[in-house]
Amino acid sequence: MSLIHNNRLLWTLQVLLALLFLFAGVAKLMMPADQLTAQGPAWVSAGLLRFVSVMEIVGALGLVLPGLVGVRRDLTPLAAAGLVIIMIGAVAITALTMPLAMAILPLVAGVLAAVVAVGRRSTPPRAPQPARSY
């Protein structure tokens, strides 16, 4: 069985990523606007950062809730893909404004979210069927 189709691995990644994005989203949402904008480049507004934090929370919930309740499981890869897009922006902004090593965490989170998106989007390969004899 391919690693990308390993259900336990995907669930582990989904839960860990959900916790990461939930923590990051709630932390940014609770932070005062002046502190929030002081952490990043001056051209990124507090409104944009608040929007991103809400999307991180929604994405975190989208990683785990559809599978837990068994409704609209097709939303999980979409949530993961949305988080990949957010992490692309995070890597770009971090690489432009901070030492390059600081971009490793959002890069790894984005790659892991991409693994979840692909793993939950595609169906596992079917085992070859034995030839029928007539």
N, C-alpha and C positions, 0 to 999 in steps of 0.2 A: 504494500500500500504506500502510495506517495505521501510524503510528509505534509504536503499542502492539503491532502484530503483526510488527514488524521483528525477525527472529531475532538479527541481530548486536547490535542495541541491547539486547535482552533479555539476551543472554549477557554483554555488557559490564557491564550493571547487576548481574547475578547474581554475577559474579566480584568486582566492586568491593565489593558489599554483603557477600559471603562473607568477603572479607579484613577488612573493617571489623568485622563481628560476631565473627569468629574472634579477631582481635586484642583486642577489648574483652572477650570472654568469658574468654580465657586470662589476660589481665592481671588481671581481677577474681578469677579462681579462684586465682591464684598469690599474691595480695596477702594479708598477714596480716589477721585479722578486725578488729583494732583500727584499722588503717589504712583498711580497707574501710568500716567504719561511720563513721569520722571524716569521710569525704567527703560523706556525705549527711545527711538529716535524722535526728534521734535516734530517731524512731519506726519507722525501717526497720531491720530486724534483719540481722545478718550472714548468717543462714540464708537469708533471702529473697534477698539479693543473690547468694549462692552459687547458689541455684536459678536465678535469672535468668541468671547467667553460663553455667551448663550449658545452659540453653535457647537462649542466643545461639550457643553452639558447635554444638548440634544443628541449629539453624536455618541456620547458615552451611553446614554440611555438606549439609543438605537442599536448599539453593539450587543446588548444583552437582553433587553425586554422582549423583542419578538421571539427569540428562542425559548425564553422562560415561559411565556404565556402561550406559545404555539400559534400565534396569530401574525400574519403578514411577515413571515420569515424572509421574504424577498427584500425587506427593508434593511436587513443587517449589512449586506454588501454595499448598499447605497450609503449607509451611515459611515461605513469604513472608508469608502471612496471620498466622501465629504471630508473626513478627517485627514485623508492623504492630501487633499487640496490645501487644507489649513496648514499642514506641516510643510508643504512646499513653500508657502508664504513665510512660515516661521524660519525655515532654513535660509531662505533668501535674505530676509531682513537681518537675521543673526549674522550671516556671513558678511553682509555689507557694513554692519555697525559694530561688531565685536570681534574678538579673536576667533579665528576659524574653528578652533577646537570647541567653542561654545555651541557650534551648529551640530555637533554629533548627536546630542539627545533628541532634538526634533527630527533629525535625519533617521535615526533608528526607530523612533516612534512612527514616522511616516512609512518606513519600509515594512514594519510589523503590521500596520493598518492595511497596507497593500496586500500582504499575505492573507489577511482575514478577508479582504474584499474578493480576492481571486478564489480563495478556498471556499467561501460561502456562495459565490456566484456559480461556480461550475459544479457539475455533478461528478461524482467519483467515476473513474473508468470502470466499465463493466468487465467482469471476468470472461474470458473466452468460453463459449459454449462448446461442449463436446459434439463432435460430428454425429449426426443421426445415421443409423443404419436402417435401411428399408428392407 
